[in-house]
Amino acid sequence: MKKKIALVTGGYSGEAEISYKSAITVGNNIPRDKFDVYKIDITTSGWFYIDDSNIKTTVNKDDFSITVDNKKIKFDAILMCIHGTPGEDGKLQGYFDMLNLPYTSCNAATSAITFNKRYTVAVAAFGGVDVAKSVHLFKHTPIAVDVILHQLQLPLFVKPNNGGSSLGMSKVVDANNLQTAIDKAFAVDSQVLVEEMIVGREFTVGVFKTKDEIMVLPITEIITDNEFFDYEAKYLGKSKEVTPPEMSIDVQTQLANTAKKVYQLLNCSGVVRIDFIYNEEQQKAYMLEVNTVPGQSQASIIPQQVLAMGWTLKKFYTAIIDNVLVNS
């Protein structure tokens, strides 16, 4: 009997439009001979099942079920496709845990930690992973610019602490521009991370778990037209992604091993994308952040990496779902 899978998309943040694009790619690559797939749109105005005719049916939040043609449908697993809140920050995961429903993303605790950039690098550093020096700011407790500059050296990156879309992010070279950058980030989030810039090549590494092992996908190098990998570079085509890039076996091995270590250290599940800057002079891979629900649109990095590994997307998403069903 085919398993019933809820493909959960939408969300409450500005990243919802990316979630819908991801859901198209994922939905098109789940084998229907093995799974019955139901697209569930989670929005601030309600939670709905949307069928192939675009007809909406309200989701029963008591048990996350739907009723179609007078038949109640309960799901065997949740395929998480929400970037941002509430799908990437642990809120939905906590809800599904209470209903004893398995899902393809990291658990509630890991999702909450990794959604917070500062807590992510703190846990990683505690585990022996190299990270940039940083200062964590809260809107309710302002810190003077000169105090920050006493602790960190320019140039700096200033970014909203929660989420992964790079909205509100700035690069600061001149100390006179630091307060403006902080204000810009606070317009997006109540917490801000100010981080020393690491000079080097930018790489991103996909890691996922099958029934049998943790696998590292082929590495991607990010070469951006912009000054850094911001929202435009990430989602509006202002960057070049090379998978796999030219690099020595030593660097490739170091990045892959560090990514796998971060995945295990943070107790990740499903597919995760981990961003790094590799400083060639120091021969160190500095972890930037962890994306626990990375973009899955046709143009996104994870699908590129899967294809570079020689897998089809159908094989990949089947492996992701199977891992959850086996371990539930």
C-alpha positions as CSV (number, residue, x, y, z in Angstrom):
1,M,0.0,0.0,0.0
2,K,1.3,3.4,-1.0
3,K,2.4,5.7,1.8
4,K,0.7,9.1,2.2
5,I,3.1,12.0,2.2
6,A,2.2,15.6,3.1
7,L,4.4,18.0,1.0
8,V,4.3,21.0,3.3
9,T,5.0,24.4,1.7
10,G,4.3,28.2,2.2
11,G,5.1,29.6,5.5
12,Y,4.8,32.9,7.4
13,S,7.8,34.8,6.1
14,G,9.0,36.5,3.0
15,E,10.7,33.3,2.0
16,A,7.3,31.7,1.2
17,E,7.7,32.4,-2.6
18,I,11.0,30.4,-2.5
19,S,9.1,27.6,-0.7
20,Y,6.5,27.4,-3.4
21,K,9.3,27.0,-6.1
22,S,11.0,24.3,-4.0
23,A,7.7,22.5,-3.6
24,I,7.2,22.3,-7.4
25,T,10.6,20.6,-7.9
26,V,10.2,18.3,-5.0
27,G,6.6,17.4,-6.0
28,N,7.6,16.7,-9.6
29,N,10.2,14.3,-8.4
30,I,8.4,12.1,-5.9
31,P,7.5,8.7,-7.6
32,R,3.7,8.4,-7.6
33,D,3.9,4.7,-7.9
34,K,5.3,4.6,-4.4
35,F,3.8,7.5,-2.7
36,D,0.5,9.5,-2.6
37,V,1.5,13.1,-2.3
38,Y,-0.7,15.9,-0.9
39,K,0.4,19.5,-1.1
40,I,-0.3,21.4,2.2
41,D,0.0,25.2,2.1
42,I,0.6,26.7,5.5
43,T,-0.1,30.4,5.5
44,T,-1.1,33.1,8.0
45,S,-4.6,32.9,6.7
46,G,-5.0,29.2,7.2
47,W,-3.6,25.7,6.5
48,F,-5.0,24.1,3.3
49,Y,-4.7,21.0,1.2
50,I,-4.5,22.1,-2.4
51,D,-5.5,19.4,-5.0
52,D,-4.5,19.3,-8.7
53,S,-7.5,21.4,-9.6
54,N,-6.4,24.1,-7.1
55,I,-9.3,23.4,-4.8
56,K,-8.6,24.2,-1.2
57,T,-9.5,21.9,1.7
58,T,-8.9,23.1,5.3
59,V,-6.4,21.0,7.3
60,N,-7.7,19.7,10.7
61,K,-5.0,21.0,13.1
62,D,-6.1,18.7,15.8
63,D,-4.4,15.8,14.1
64,F,-3.0,17.3,10.9
65,S,-5.5,15.4,8.8
66,I,-7.7,16.3,5.8
67,T,-11.1,15.0,4.6
68,V,-11.4,14.4,0.8
69,D,-14.6,12.9,-0.7
70,N,-15.9,12.2,2.8
71,K,-12.7,10.2,3.6
72,K,-10.4,11.2,6.4
73,I,-6.7,11.1,5.3
74,K,-3.9,10.9,7.8
75,F,-0.3,11.1,6.7
76,D,2.6,8.6,7.1
77,A,5.3,11.3,6.9
78,I,5.8,15.0,6.3
79,L,8.1,16.3,3.6
80,M,9.2,19.7,4.8
81,C,9.5,22.4,2.2
82,I,9.1,25.6,4.1
83,H,12.0,28.0,4.3
84,G,11.8,30.4,7.2
85,T,9.2,30.3,10.0
86,P,7.4,28.0,11.0
87,G,9.1,25.2,9.0
88,E,12.7,26.0,9.5
89,D,12.8,27.3,13.1
90,G,11.5,24.3,14.9
91,K,7.9,25.4,15.5
92,L,6.2,23.0,13.1
93,Q,8.6,20.2,14.2
94,G,7.4,20.6,17.8
95,Y,3.8,20.4,16.6
96,F,4.5,17.3,14.6
97,D,6.4,15.7,17.5
98,M,3.3,16.1,19.7
99,L,1.2,14.4,17.1
100,N,3.9,11.6,16.7
101,L,4.2,12.4,12.9
102,P,7.6,11.8,11.3
103,Y,9.1,14.6,9.1
104,T,12.1,14.9,6.8
105,S,13.8,17.9,8.4
106,C,15.9,18.4,11.6
107,N,14.1,18.0,14.9
108,A,12.7,21.0,16.9
109,A,15.8,21.6,19.0
110,T,18.2,21.5,16.1
111,S,16.0,23.6,13.9
112,A,15.7,26.3,16.5
113,I,19.4,26.4,17.2
114,T,20.4,26.5,13.5
115,F,17.8,29.1,12.7
116,N,19.8,31.3,15.1
117,K,23.1,32.1,13.4
118,R,24.9,33.0,16.6
119,Y,23.8,29.9,18.5
120,T,24.8,27.8,15.5
121,V,28.4,29.1,15.3
122,A,28.6,28.9,19.1
123,V,27.7,25.2,19.2
124,A,30.0,24.5,16.2
125,A,32.9,26.3,17.8
126,F,32.3,24.4,21.0
127,G,32.7,21.2,19.0
128,G,36.0,22.3,17.5
129,V,34.8,23.8,14.2
130,D,36.4,27.1,13.0
131,V,34.0,30.1,12.9
132,A,34.4,33.8,12.5
133,K,34.7,36.1,15.5
134,S,31.4,37.8,16.1
135,V,29.2,39.9,18.4
136,H,25.5,39.2,19.1
137,L,23.2,42.2,19.4
138,F,19.7,42.5,20.8
139,K,17.3,45.3,20.0
140,H,16.3,45.7,23.6
141,T,20.0,46.1,24.7
142,P,21.8,48.5,22.3
143,I,25.6,48.3,22.2
144,A,27.6,51.3,21.0
145,V,29.5,51.1,17.7
146,D,32.8,51.9,19.3
147,V,32.4,48.9,21.8
148,I,31.8,46.6,18.8
149,L,34.8,48.0,16.9
150,H,36.9,47.4,20.0
151,Q,36.1,43.7,19.9
152,L,36.0,43.1,16.1
153,Q,38.2,44.2,13.1
154,L,36.8,45.7,9.9
155,P,35.6,44.6,7.4
156,L,32.5,43.2,9.0
157,F,29.3,41.5,7.9
158,V,26.1,42.6,9.6
159,K,23.1,40.3,9.3
160,P,19.8,39.5,10.9
161,N,20.5,36.7,13.3
162,N,17.5,34.5,12.4
163,G,16.6,32.9,9.1
164,G,18.7,32.1,6.0
165,S,17.6,34.3,3.1
166,S,20.3,37.1,3.5
167,L,17.6,39.8,3.6
168,G,18.9,42.8,5.6
169,M,22.5,41.8,5.3
170,S,25.4,44.3,4.8
171,K,29.1,44.4,4.3
172,V,30.8,47.2,6.3
173,V,34.3,48.4,5.3
174,D,34.0,51.9,6.8
175,A,33.3,52.3,10.5
176,N,31.0,55.3,9.8
177,N,28.6,52.9,8.0
178,L,28.3,50.3,10.8
179,Q,25.3,51.9,12.6
180,T,23.4,52.2,9.4
181,A,24.0,48.5,8.6
182,I,22.9,47.5,12.1
183,D,19.7,49.6,11.8
184,K,19.0,47.9,8.4
185,A,19.4,44.4,10.0
186,F,17.2,45.4,13.0
187,A,14.5,46.3,10.6
188,V,14.3,42.6,9.7
189,D,15.0,41.0,13.0
190,S,15.2,41.8,16.7
191,Q,18.6,40.1,16.9
192,V,21.7,41.0,14.8
193,L,25.0,39.2,14.2
194,V,28.1,41.3,13.5
195,E,30.9,39.1,12.2
196,E,34.4,39.6,11.1
197,M,34.9,38.9,7.4
198,I,36.9,35.8,6.5
199,V,38.8,36.3,3.3
200,G,38.6,33.2,1.0
201,R,36.6,31.1,-1.4
202,E,33.0,30.5,-0.6
203,F,31.7,26.9,-0.7
204,T,28.5,25.3,0.2
205,V,28.1,21.6,1.1
206,G,25.0,19.5,1.0
207,V,24.7,16.6,3.5
208,F,21.9,14.1,3.9
209,K,21.0,10.9,5.6
210,T,19.9,7.7,4.0
211,K,18.7,4.5,5.7
212,D,22.3,3.3,5.8
213,E,24.7,6.3,6.1
214,I,25.4,10.1,6.1
215,M,26.3,11.2,2.6
216,V,28.1,14.4,1.5
217,L,27.0,15.8,-1.9
218,P,29.5,17.2,-4.4
219,I,30.7,20.6,-3.2
220,T,29.6,23.9,-4.8
221,E,31.7,27.1,-5.1
222,I,29.7,30.3,-5.0
223,I,31.2,33.1,-7.2
224,T,29.0,36.1,-6.9
225,D,28.7,39.3,-9.0
226,N,27.7,41.1,-5.8
227,E,30.0,41.9,-2.9
228,F,28.8,38.9,-1.0
229,F,26.2,36.1,-1.3
230,D,23.1,38.3,-0.5
231,Y,19.4,37.8,-1.3
232,E,20.0,38.9,-5.0
233,A,22.9,36.6,-5.4
234,K,21.1,33.8,-3.7
235,Y,17.7,34.0,-5.4
236,L,17.8,36.4,-8.3
237,G,20.6,34.9,-10.4
238,K,23.4,37.3,-9.4
239,S,25.8,34.5,-8.7
240,K,27.7,31.7,-10.4
241,E,27.6,28.3,-8.9
242,V,30.2,25.7,-9.9
243,T,29.6,22.1,-9.0
244,P,32.1,20.6,-8.4
245,P,34.7,23.4,-8.5
246,E,38.5,23.2,-9.2
247,M,40.1,22.4,-5.8
248,S,42.7,20.1,-4.4
249,I,41.7,16.7,-3.0
250,D,43.0,17.9,0.4
251,V,40.6,20.9,0.4
252,Q,37.7,18.8,-0.8
253,T,38.3,16.2,1.9
254,Q,38.6,18.9,4.6
255,L,35.3,20.6,3.6
256,A,33.5,17.3,3.3
257,N,34.7,16.0,6.6
258,T,33.9,19.3,8.3
259,A,30.4,19.4,6.9
260,K,29.8,15.8,8.0
261,K,31.1,16.7,11.5
262,V,28.8,19.8,11.7
263,Y,25.8,17.6,10.6
264,Q,26.6,15.1,13.4
265,L,27.5,17.7,16.0
266,L,24.2,19.5,15.5
267,N,22.2,16.2,15.3
268,C,20.9,17.1,11.9
269,S,18.4,15.0,9.8
270,G,17.2,15.1,6.2
271,V,19.1,17.2,3.8
272,V,21.1,20.2,5.1
273,R,23.3,22.7,3.4
274,I,26.3,24.1,5.2
275,D,28.1,27.3,4.1
276,F,31.9,27.8,4.4
277,I,34.6,30.3,3.7
278,Y,37.9,28.5,3.0
279,N,41.0,30.6,3.8
280,E,43.8,29.3,1.7
281,E,46.6,31.1,3.6
282,Q,45.5,29.5,6.9
283,Q,44.2,26.3,5.2
284,K,41.1,26.5,7.3
285,A,37.4,26.0,6.5
286,Y,35.3,28.5,8.5
287,M,31.7,27.6,8.9
288,L,29.2,30.4,8.2
289,E,25.8,28.9,8.8
290,V,23.6,25.9,8.4
291,N,20.4,25.7,6.3
292,T,18.2,22.9,7.5
293,V,15.6,23.4,4.8
294,P,17.7,24.5,1.8
295,G,16.2,25.7,-1.4
296,Q,15.0,22.9,-3.7
297,S,13.9,24.8,-6.8
298,Q,15.3,23.6,-10.2
299,A,17.9,26.4,-10.0
300,S,18.8,25.7,-6.4
301,I,22.1,24.3,-5.2
302,I,21.0,21.0,-3.7
303,P,19.3,19.7,-6.9
304,Q,22.5,20.7,-8.8
305,Q,24.6,18.8,-6.3
306,V,22.4,15.7,-6.5
307,L,22.6,15.6,-10.3
308,A,26.4,16.1,-10.1
309,M,26.6,13.0,-7.9
310,G,25.0,11.0,-10.6
311,W,21.6,10.5,-8.9
312,T,18.2,11.5,-10.2
313,L,16.1,13.8,-8.1
314,K,13.5,11.0,-7.8
315,K,16.1,8.6,-6.3
316,F,17.2,11.4,-3.9
317,Y,13.7,12.3,-2.6
318,T,12.8,8.7,-2.3
319,A,15.9,8.1,-0.2
320,I,15.0,11.1,2.0
321,I,11.4,9.9,2.6
322,D,12.4,6.2,3.0
323,N,14.9,7.2,5.8
324,V,12.1,8.9,7.7
325,L,9.6,6.0,7.3
326,V,12.2,3.4,8.3
327,N,13.2,5.3,11.5
328,S,9.6,6.4,12.5
